[in-house]
């Protein structure tokens, strides 16, 4: 009796069986970009800190080509995507911008369909799902927001992992920034104190990380909305 196993034979030269399933592939956000060093990347240091009054998000202002040439010195790497929520840009600029546009659309759809604002935890889950399954090319943003449950900061990794914390850092300067935050962060910080700590952590990263530089953007997120300000001079906010 012949034993039929289906599919390719052990030598791999048999025709595929018509009874075998067809397997496709999902977009891979970590795949290499065919344009290589001509793609604008943020490099970056981004920070999110929770307080009882709201959330502070801080980023540097530099974009580069292939990590070797500074292509822009005034990049706003934090954007409002929710009435009381903001997201940072980390990774390729195009992928991060597409990610932000997609999330904004989903937030608007949620509000239109349900007549209420999307909770920040639900937005973080949605962002993780998109990061895992969408063609956004190795982004690693921070989501910060305020809702009826309080202040929230989430880091979202390229594989779609969502991690909540009191403070978090992503980007090429994260180790330098974390060193300062571990010493300076404490419970009970005011928004103004958190802004100063975040700005000092960005400055610490800028001193040594070539992917970060040229100033700091600070976003203040409260239950009243999102306010984003850029500063070329760190002394103005430290």
Residue pairs with C-beta under 8 A, 6 or more apart in sequence:
6 17
6 19
6 20
7 14
7 16
7 17
7 20
8 14
8 15
8 16
26 133
27 133
27 134
27 135
28 135
29 95
29 131
29 132
29 134
29 135
29 136
29 137
29 138
29 139
29 158
30 137
30 138
30 158
30 159
31 137
33 39
33 92
33 137
36 66
37 65
37 66
37 68
38 65
38 66
39 65
39 66
39 92
39 93
39 94
40 63
40 64
40 65
40 71
40 72
40 92
40 93
40 94
41 63
41 64
41 65
41 66
41 67
41 91
41 92
41 93
41 211
42 62
42 63
42 64
42 75
42 77
42 89
42 90
42 91
42 92
42 93
42 96
42 171
42 211
43 62
43 63
43 64
43 67
43 171
43 172
43 173
43 209
43 210
43 211
43 212
44 59
44 60
44 62
44 77
44 88
44 89
44 90
44 170
44 171
44 172
44 173
44 211
44 212
45 59
45 60
45 169
45 171
45 172
45 173
45 174
45 176
45 177
45 201
45 202
45 205
45 206
45 209
45 211
45 212
46 57
46 58
46 59
46 60
46 77
46 78
46 88
46 89
46 90
46 141
46 142
46 169
46 170
46 171
47 56
47 57
47 58
47 59
47 142
47 167
47 168
47 169
47 177
47 181
47 198
47 201
47 202
48 55
48 56
48 57
48 88
48 142
48 143
48 144
48 153
48 154
48 155
48 167
48 168
48 169
49 55
49 56
49 57
49 58
49 153
49 166
49 167
49 181
49 185
49 189
49 194
49 197
49 198
50 144
50 150
50 151
50 152
50 153
50 166
50 167
51 151
51 189
51 190
51 191
51 193
51 194
52 151
52 188
53 151
53 190
53 191
53 222
54 146
54 151
54 191
54 220
54 221
54 222
54 223
55 86
55 144
55 145
55 146
55 151
55 152
55 153
55 219
55 220
55 221
55 222
56 144
56 191
56 194
56 195
56 198
56 218
56 219
56 220
56 221
57 78
57 86
57 88
57 142
57 144
57 198
57 218
57 219
57 221
58 78
58 195
58 198
58 199
58 201
58 202
58 216
58 217
58 218
58 219
59 77
59 78
59 88
59 89
59 202
59 216
59 217
60 77
60 173
60 202
60 205
60 206
60 212
60 213
60 214
60 215
60 216
60 217
61 73
61 74
61 75
61 76
61 77
61 213
61 214
61 215
61 216
61 217
61 230
61 232
62 70
62 72
62 73
62 75
62 211
62 212
62 213
62 214
63 70
63 71
63 72
63 75
63 93
64 70
64 71
64 210
64 211
65 71
67 210
67 211
70 213
70 214
73 213
73 214
73 215
74 214
74 215
74 230
75 89
75 93
76 217
76 228
76 230
77 88
77 89
77 90
77 217
78 86
78 87
78 88
78 89
78 217
78 219
78 228
79 86
79 87
79 89
79 100
79 228
80 86
80 219
80 226
80 228
81 87
81 100
81 103
81 104
81 107
81 123
82 103
82 104
82 107
82 117
82 118
82 120
82 123
82 145
83 117
83 225
83 226
84 117
84 120
84 145
84 146
84 147
84 221
84 222
84 223
84 224
84 225
84 226
85 107
85 120
85 123
85 143
85 144
85 145
85 146
85 221
85 226
86 143
86 144
86 145
86 219
86 221
86 226
86 228
87 99
87 100
87 103
87 127
87 141
87 142
87 143
87 144
88 141
88 142
88 170
89 96
89 97
89 100
89 139
89 141
90 96
90 139
90 140
90 141
90 142
90 170
90 171
91 136
91 137
91 138
91 139
91 140
91 141
91 158
92 137
92 138
92 139
94 137
95 135
95 136
95 137
95 138
95 139
96 136
96 139
96 141
98 136
99 127
99 130
99 131
99 134
99 136
99 139
99 141
102 130
102 134
103 123
103 126
103 127
103 130
106 118
106 126
107 117
107 118
107 123
110 117
110 118
110 122
111 117
111 118
117 147
118 126
119 147
119 148
119 149
120 143
120 145
120 146
120 147
120 149
120 152
120 154
121 147
121 149
121 152
123 143
123 145
124 143
124 152
124 154
124 156
124 162
124 164
125 162
127 141
127 143
127 154
127 156
127 162
128 156
128 160
128 161
128 162
129 160
130 136
130 160
131 139
131 156
131 157
131 158
131 159
131 160
132 159
132 160
133 160
138 158
139 156
139 158
140 155
140 156
140 157
140 158
140 170
140 171
141 155
141 156
141 170
142 153
142 154
142 155
142 156
142 168
142 169
142 170
143 152
143 153
143 154
143 156
144 151
144 152
144 153
144 154
144 219
144 221
145 151
145 152
145 221
146 152
146 221
146 222
146 223
147 223
151 221
152 164
153 164
153 165
153 166
153 167
153 168
154 162
154 163
154 164
154 165
154 168
155 162
155 163
155 165
155 168
155 169
155 170
156 162
156 163
157 163
166 185
166 187
167 181
167 185
169 177
169 178
169 181
169 201
171 205
171 211
171 212
172 209
172 211
172 212
173 202
173 205
173 206
173 208
173 209
173 211
173 212
174 205
176 204
176 205
176 207
176 208
176 209
177 201
177 202
177 204
177 205
178 201
179 204
180 197
180 200
180 201
180 204
181 197
181 201
184 197
184 200
184 201
185 197
189 197
191 220
191 222
195 218
195 220
195 237
196 237
196 238
198 216
198 218
199 216
199 218
199 231
199 234
199 237
199 238
200 234
200 238
202 212
202 216
202 234
203 216
203 234
203 238
205 212
206 212
206 213
206 214
214 232
215 230
215 231
215 232
215 233
215 234
216 230
216 231
216 234
216 237
217 228
217 229
217 230
217 231
218 228
218 229
218 230
218 231
218 237
219 226
219 227
219 228
219 229
220 226
220 227
220 228
220 229
231 237
